Amino acid sequence: MEFQLDKINPTKAIDLYRGMLKPRVIENKMLTLLRQGKISKWFSGIGQEAIAAGVMQNLNNDEYVLPMHRNLGVFTSREIPLYRLFEQWQGKANGFTKGRDRSFHFGTQEYHIVGMISHLGPQLGVADGIALAHKLRNEKKLTAVFTGEGGTSEGDFHEALNVASVWQLPVLFCVENNGYGLSTPTNEQYNCENIADRGVGYGMESHIIDGNNVVEVFTKMKEITESVRENPRPILIEFKTFRRRGHEEASGTKYVPEDLMAYWEKRDPIENYEKALMDADLLTKEDQKKFTDEFNEEIKTHLKKANNAPPIESSIEEELADVYQGFEPKNLPASTETNHIRFVDAISEALKMAMQKNDNLVIMGQDVADYGGVFKITEGFVDEFGKERVRNTPICESAIVSAAMGLSINKMKAVVEMQFGDFVSSGFNPIVNYLAKIHYRWNQNADVVVRMPCGAGVGAGPFHSQTNEAWFTKTPGLKVVYPAFADDAKGLLISAIEDPNPVMFFEHKALYRSQRSDVPTNYYTTELGKANLLKEGDKISLITFGAGVHWALEVLENNSDLSVDLIDLRSLSPLDTEAILSSVRKTGKALILQEDTSFGGVASDISALISKHCFESLDGPVETVTSLPTPVPFAGQLEDQFLGKSRLEKALIDLANY
């Protein structure tokens, strides 16, 4: 292995050596502790240290980096105190996740590091969002994100690189091609010669770098980073290296041919560099011993501190409280001046006013810019806010949700429009595994609203008619809002944008142009988690939301003799439990109406809640009215039969007569 030492000065030569040596010494200690049963798991980066050392010594401390399992050198290069890393791995208080996540699954704003999740791919899109925030603020900063060759097989890799290229984002996509994804070799992962070859398809500059040659890594990355800061653009970088230990230690390496392992052992980045430095009289054996002893002493001191730290303690109350970022909602009262407008116009007003108030808010979605979105909600927004803040996206829901997460990490807000709520399944992973869990994991909020045009009754068929709120009410960490009236839609959407937590905001398509209300003209909030009692009665509690509210009003208008409490939930998470229970205790009977299909929906959970807390008050069974357990059909007569609306009146009368 040849090191071009003439390209770096002696001080930098030693800095690079120390940058590789420190994580190697720490790893050797961790492997000893693993064998002693003192830590539970370890993902080794032995043999790959040159990549993190060479990359990180070209990044400024205020530039974000998104590392992987084997990038211990990323964390040591930012000089995170070792006891904090040790306590993180032990699940103690001075770690970064309060014992809630392990290994390198954490981030820290203090050190501008955003840790990985096990699903790998979303972090590439998160890097896009972080870089987009820098670009929008005209900051000459870049973002570096790591993945392995296995991660490049995920759709998120394609989506993130495509978005970065289309938007010319300053992201360094650093692929550590280390030979195996767990036990699957590269020839079973992809069929091109080099991962860097894919850059052509994305219209993106790409490079191949010897990942075991720290001088080559450093010098080439120096050229790249300086260029990207001046000329923002994404670059795909493939580091050729090898994983010499198991995916994690329990996996072993029996699947690796002996001659292949021997080849890479001879290419050890530290041993070969040591020899080159000694041959060049830049390093002595005494220096090597001195540095190693220094790191061992640091490890010993910090490990003792970590070992002496008490076990993590928490309470149920604390665990529940940390699922969301604490937030005191602003009570912005509605004005008395109103306009009688459609539901769709109220949504548009809320978005426009929020964009005017928050210059760090970005709207993203398919066709939302010049076209104004398929429902014309953002029509004209480009004229006022520009295409930088009202951004058309490629058809890549996962990358865009991930990019919204990145914007939040980098001090911005995002509203993502799903063209139809059904399409959210293509962005499901980052919503439920990244946005929903991130505050609980490492105290980072996700200031993201995902708008969900949804619902049947418009003859749109199986792929444009679902109302899938139960996918998200099941997931701790998400807020779920579902208005039925234009005035609520405006106030609730403004509240959702004000809220620093992730909000899934459902908008029923059938209400867009059919429902009108007197909507206050100002910027006002409607509190999330507060139901609205639309009608008062003493015989039945009818609990519903969305289009179901209007079905209920129609039935009650035709049955004026029914004495019903009609509750519009408005928010499904948080749920106004007290409004539900107090009503049922008064009436003694409950019917829950939802447009969603019968099993596993919100109605089931509310029914269970009522049965548990109102059992002694009930004068009849808790009834539910839902849609049929089929996909949503297209033909009008089939759709009418599918929807619970056709069964509501009979169910309500039967319950009244029970």
Secondary structure, DSSP 8 states (H G I E B T S, - for coil): ----GGGS-HHHHHHHHHHHHHHHHHHHHHHHHHHTTSSS-----TT-HHHHHHHHTTS-TTS-EE--TT-HHHHHHTT--HHHHHHHHHTBTTSSSTTSS-TT---BGGGTB----TT-THHHHHHHHHHHHHHHTT----EEEEEETTGGGSHHHHHHHHHHHHHT--EEEEEEE-SEETTEEGGGT-SSS-GGGGGGGGT-EEEEEETT-HHHHHHHHHHHHHHHHHS---EEEEEE----S-SSGGG-STTS-HHHHHHHHTT-HHHHHHHHHHHTTS--HHHHHHHHHHHHHHHHHHHHHHHHS-B----HHHHHHTTS-----------S-EEEEEHHHHHHHHHHHHHHH-TTEEEEETT-STT--TT-TTTTHHHHH-TTTEEE--S-HHHHHHHHHHHHHTT-EEEEE-SSGGGGGGGHHHIIIIITTHHHHHS----EEEEEEE-SSSS--TTS----THHHHTSTT-EEE---SHHHHHHHHHHHHHSSS-EEEEEEHHHHTT-EEEEESS-----TT--EEEE--SSEEEEE-THHHHHHHHHHHH-TT--EEEEE--EEETT-HHHHHHHHHHHS-EEEEEEEESTTSHHHHHHHHHHHHSGGG-SS--EEEEE-SS---SSHHHHHHHSTHHHHHHHHHHHHT-
